[in-house]
Amino acid sequence: MEIMTSQIDHLVLGAEDLSSATQALESDFGVPFDVGGAHPVMGTHNRLLRLQADFYLEVIAANPAGLTQRTMWFSMDDPKTKLRLSQGVHPLCWVLQVEDIHEARKNSGYDPGEVITMSRGDLEWQITVPKDGGLAEGGLLPVLIQWPGGRNPAHRLTPSPVQLIHLEVTHPRPSSIENILQRLGAPPEVNITQGNPELCFHLNTPKGSVVLKSEL
């Protein structure tokens, strides 16, 4: 089995309302988020926060001013996701940057969705999105992304003291997750544990440790 090379690209937090969610996160973290933008195809908009030097945190919500051209990504059209986000900000998924998205998709051992080309402003990238907008294993398995030249928007963002300690993936059969992530060459920041399905982002902020958790 050939092991691919990959790295965390970004972590995705879902929200019902972008403005109020960003304000709450800025209060919890003690740092401001950078401006993001809109995704007209998906009918969403976001704000971004740089974590380590080469990846970032995204908070995303449906854009009241936007009209979707297809089912929204990250399961945001799913009634269960909408209910969860009505109760607050929650992790939706994590995104893994790969060198060749078509090769990674073919050899990953799961179905991350079709490869589509997306853009926002002068940014363009390829990303995996299932036709129904869902997430593999509810977001426990990563969305795959490829940037031209391998350079994502993290380098454009304001340096931040917020850092990812680790990303925790909990699953009743952790070996099934481990096997797939091993194929993808997932980085050491990803911890896999056994239990009821959960996705947790463990962060270190100026206000102390913050854990953002979704029970799936």
Secondary structure, 3 states (H helix, E strand, C coil): CCCCCEEEEEEEEECCCHHHHHHHHHHHHCCCCEEEEEECCCCEEEEEEECCCCCEEEEEEECCCCCCCCCCCCCCCCHHHHHHHHCCCEEEEEEEEECCHHHHHHHCCCCCCEEEEEEECCEEEEEEECCCCCCHHHHCCCEEEECHHHCCHHHHCCCCCCEEEEEEEEECCHHHHHHHHHHHCCCCCEEEEECCCEEEEEEEECCEEEEEEEEC
